[in-house]
């Protein structure tokens, strides 16, 4: 049996290899469903992303995604027009704020800690392809974001990235490597800008009722 090595970072994403150097591909979390179940699930999800996420009722939107398996903490209400791909792979802690038009691709799994703010138009992408593989194979890796983080407007977090507690990602940044706790990063690709004060204990508020 091939043994697994610890994940290594190649500067663009995180990958796993066997001891023989063969790349290990990770399937979408949706692959544990039957073909019929998966077809229905995706159809309902896409319909919800087109219809339900536009409704001016944060409770209806939250209940819809919870019915599809998403786990939301206390006072966690994504704003209107947030799109979620494979909701059952999404776990949001208490008081996580998700701004308008954010895109959460949870096929590889997304976990976000409490009191974190993910701003409008941000993208969290857990899927990718191996461009050197003859079959262009897909690979899915989870994204983990700690508590009291701030993901700025239009920022993009790529697969396999872990963002430490209290970290800040500047608007428009593209993050392809881990971010240490209480660190501010920005740019394309994101680089360290400075450290952040770690003496914070604020609680993010839920969005206004029609947001």
HELIX and SHEET records of a PDB file:
HELIX    1   1 UNK A   29  UNK A   32  5                                   4    
HELIX    2   2 UNK A   35  UNK A   50  1                                  16    
HELIX    3   3 UNK A   52  UNK A   54  5                                   3    
HELIX    4   4 UNK A   58  UNK A   67  1                                  10    
HELIX    5   5 UNK A   87  UNK A   89  5                                   3    
SHEET    1   A 3 UNK A   8  UNK A   9  0                                        
SHEET    2   A 3 UNK A  14  UNK A  17 -1                                        
SHEET    3   A 3 UNK A  23  UNK A  24 -1                                        
SHEET    1   B 5 UNK A  71  UNK A  72  0                                        
SHEET    2   B 5 UNK A  90  UNK A  92  1                                        
SHEET    3   B 5 UNK A 110  UNK A 112  1                                        
SHEET    4   B 5 UNK A 143  UNK A 145  1                                        
SHEET    5   B 5 UNK A 162  UNK A 163  1                                        
SHEET    1   C 5 UNK A  83  UNK A  85  0                                        
SHEET    2   C 5 UNK A 103  UNK A 105  1                                        
SHEET    3   C 5 UNK A 123  UNK A 125  1                                        
SHEET    4   C 5 UNK A 156  UNK A 157  1                                        
SHEET    5   C 5 UNK A 174  UNK A 175  1                                        
SHEET    1   D 6 UNK A  97  UNK A  98  0                                        
SHEET    2   D 6 UNK A 117  UNK A 118  1                                        
SHEET    3   D 6 UNK A 150  UNK A 151  1                                        
SHEET    4   D 6 UNK A 168  UNK A 169  1                                        
SHEET    5   D 6 UNK A 183  UNK A 186  1                                        
SHEET    6   D 6 UNK A 191  UNK A 195 -1                                        
SHEET    1   E 2 UNK A 127  UNK A 129  0                                        
SHEET    2   E 2 UNK A 138  UNK A 140 -1                                        
END                                                                             
